[in-house]
């Protein structure tokens, strides 16, 4: 029987943004975002893990939290050129994580979710 293991880690960050031309989001406001990243594994390592959660949390903190937390998204690339929507943030986080951590031949980044709050989420996958 062949199966897939899905591992997920998340971080929370507080950021402000403005979405010009999109009332009421065209006014300065912020969110406490929850960013969740998912990796899929078809095989486990010698410890019975797809990856070490510590490693996944470290890359999420270093590459996402430290980059976007307590920042105004409109001032940061690529959001100085594209609207800093939850959808675009999810795609940007996916791109960052895909380039920084592809945890071996056993697994791959499969999905990133960005939650604006407890009831609204945008997800990106390739």
C-alpha positions in Angstrom: 0.0 0.0 0.0 1.3 3.4 -1.0 0.4 6.5 1.0 1.5 10.0 1.5 2.4 11.7 4.8 1.6 15.4 5.1 3.5 17.6 7.6 2.5 21.1 8.4 3.9 23.9 10.5 2.6 27.4 11.0 3.7 30.8 12.3 1.8 34.0 13.1 2.8 37.4 12.1 1.4 40.9 12.4 1.6 43.1 9.3 -0.2 46.1 7.9 -1.2 46.7 4.3 -3.3 48.8 2.0 -5.2 47.6 -1.1 -5.7 50.7 -3.2 -9.1 50.9 -4.9 -10.7 48.1 -2.8 -12.9 49.6 -0.1 -12.7 49.3 2.8 -9.2 47.7 2.4 -8.0 50.9 0.7 -7.4 52.3 4.2 -4.4 51.3 6.2 -5.2 48.3 8.3 -3.5 45.2 9.6 -3.9 41.5 10.3 -2.5 38.9 12.6 -1.8 36.4 9.8 -1.4 32.7 10.3 0.9 31.2 7.7 0.7 27.4 7.3 3.0 25.4 5.1 2.4 21.8 4.1 5.0 19.2 2.8 4.2 15.8 1.4 6.3 12.7 1.9 6.0 9.3 0.4 8.8 7.8 2.5 10.1 8.3 6.0 13.7 8.6 7.2 15.5 6.2 9.6 13.8 8.0 12.5 10.3 7.4 11.1 9.9 11.0 10.1 9.2 12.8 6.8 11.2 15.7 8.1 12.1 17.1 11.5 9.4 19.6 12.6 12.2 21.7 14.1 13.8 22.2 10.7 10.5 23.1 9.1 9.6 25.6 11.9 13.1 27.1 11.6 12.8 27.8 7.9 9.3 29.2 8.3 10.5 31.5 11.1 13.7 32.6 9.4 12.3 33.1 5.8 8.7 34.2 6.5 8.1 35.4 10.0 11.3 37.4 10.2 10.7 38.9 6.8 7.1 40.0 7.2 6.3 40.3 10.9 5.6 43.9 12.1 6.2 45.3 8.6 4.1 47.3 6.2 3.7 44.8 3.3 3.3 47.5 0.6 6.9 48.6 1.3 8.4 45.1 0.7 9.1 43.4 -2.6 7.1 42.1 -4.4 4.2 44.0 -2.8 5.7 47.3 -3.8 4.6 46.2 -7.3 1.7 43.8 -6.7 -1.2 44.1 -4.3 -0.4 42.6 -0.9 -3.5 40.4 -0.8 -3.7 37.1 1.1 -3.6 35.3 -2.3 -0.4 37.1 -3.4 1.1 36.6 0.1 0.4 32.9 -0.1 2.1 32.7 -3.5 5.1 34.7 -2.3 5.5 32.5 0.8 5.3 29.4 -1.4 8.0 30.7 -3.7 10.3 31.6 -0.8 9.8 28.2 0.9 10.2 26.2 -2.3 13.5 28.0 -3.0 14.9 27.8 0.6 13.8 24.3 1.7 13.1 21.4 -0.5 13.6 18.7 2.2 15.2 16.0 0.2 14.0 13.6 -2.4 11.4 12.1 -0.1 9.3 15.2 0.2 8.1 18.4 -1.4 6.4 21.6 -0.5 2.7 21.1 -1.5 0.7 24.0 -0.3 0.8 27.3 1.6 -2.2 28.8 3.4 -2.4 32.4 4.6 -5.2 33.1 7.1 -6.2 36.8 7.6 -8.1 35.7 10.7 -9.9 32.6 11.9 -12.5 32.7 9.1 -10.7 33.7 5.9 -7.9 31.9 4.1 -6.2 32.0 0.8 -4.1 29.0 -0.3 -1.5 28.5 -3.1 0.0 25.3 -4.6 1.6 24.3 -7.8 
